[in-house]
C-alpha cells in the first residue's frame, strides 16, 4: 500500500451532555434541605486541527471512528458533572472536509494550528435546584443532557504548493522536479509513471525557495474521469502557479496546451484565475532555427521557456520566470479557493468505506422535565 493517502472516510461523534441530578440536601438538623442536584457536564466536541508535520492522511486510514466522551452527570451539593474530553483530528494543511452522505462542502484547513469545530458536544442538563420556585420548593425532576451529534465525513487532501506541474504523461515533469529539487520521483519511459503527487523544494537565489508539485499526467477527458481522472486534479486547485510542460517533439504544441487548459477549466472554472507558464521540454534536440520556427505558433499571453532537464538548458531562466510570476500582485492565496460540493460518484470507493458504527451507551432512566433548550432562561441560550 502506498504511504500517500489523500482520501479517507471517517465516522465522527461528539459527546452527549451529562444529565442533571435530582438530589435533595440531607444533613443532620436540616430536615428540609431542599433541592441541591447539580448540572450535567458538557459533552466533548470534535475539532479538526492543521498540523504541518503531516503530509498525508495515512494516519487516519485505520482510525475510522473519532468519538468524543460524554459529560458526567451532576451530583449533590450543586456539583457540576465532569466535561467530556474533546477530540482533535490532526490533518495536513490543505485538507478539505465534505459530508459523506450529500457531498456538501463543510470546511478546509490551510494553516498550521488552525482549529475548526466539526461537531459540538451536547450541553449538560440542569439539576433540580434550577427549578426551585416559591410555589415549587421541592422539584423532583431534572434535565437530560443534549444528545450527541454524529456524522460521516470525507477528508480530502489538496496539496499546498507554489508551482504545480501540468502535462501529459511522459512530458518530463518528474525529471524536472528531480533536477531542480532534492525530490526523487520515479522516472521511466512509459505513461503514468507518477501515480501519486510528489513535492520538492526548489532553491532560488539569496537563500529563497518555493515548493513545486509534480501531479500525475493528465489526458484528454481527465475531467470526466478518464486516465487517473479526478483523483489528482484537485491538487492543482491549491497551487499558486501552473507550469504547463509540453515536449518539443509534440505534433502540435499549441493544441496540446489547449487540451490541457480545457481539462482544467472543465474541472474547475476558477482555475482560469491562476497564473500560467509554458515550458517546452526536451529542447536539447532543437537548434536556434527550430526554436525560432516553433515560436511562431505557440500560445499567446503567457511566458514561454525552452528547457532541457538533461543538459540544464533554460533551467535558470525558468526559475527566474517562476519566481517573478509567483511574486506578482495576483499571487494566489489558499484561502481564496472556492470549493464546490463533492460529486460522490467520482470517489475512489473502497470495500471498507461502509464501516460499522459503534453504539452509544444507554443512561439509566430518570424523571426529567420537558424542556426546550432554545428558550432556556437559565442558560441564556
Secondary structure, 3 states (H helix, E strand, C coil): CCCCCCEEEEEEECCCCCCCCCCECCECCECCCCECCCCCCCCCCEEEEECCCCCCCHHHCCCCEEECCCCCCCECCCECCCCCCCEEEEECCCEEEEECCCCCEEEEECCCCCEEEEECCCCCCCCHHHHCCCCCCCCCCECCCCCCCEEEEEEEECCCCCEEEECCCCCCHHHHHHHHCCCCCCCCCCCCCCCCCEEEEEECHHHCEEEEEECCCCCCCHHHCCCCCHHHHHHHHHCCEEEEEEECCCCCHHHHHHHHHHHHHHHCHHHHHCEEEEEEECHHHCCHHHHHHHHCCCCCCCEEEECCCCCCCCHHHHHHHHHHHHCCCCCCCHHHCCCCCCCHHHCCCCHHHCCCCCCCCCCCCCCECCCCHHHCCCCCC
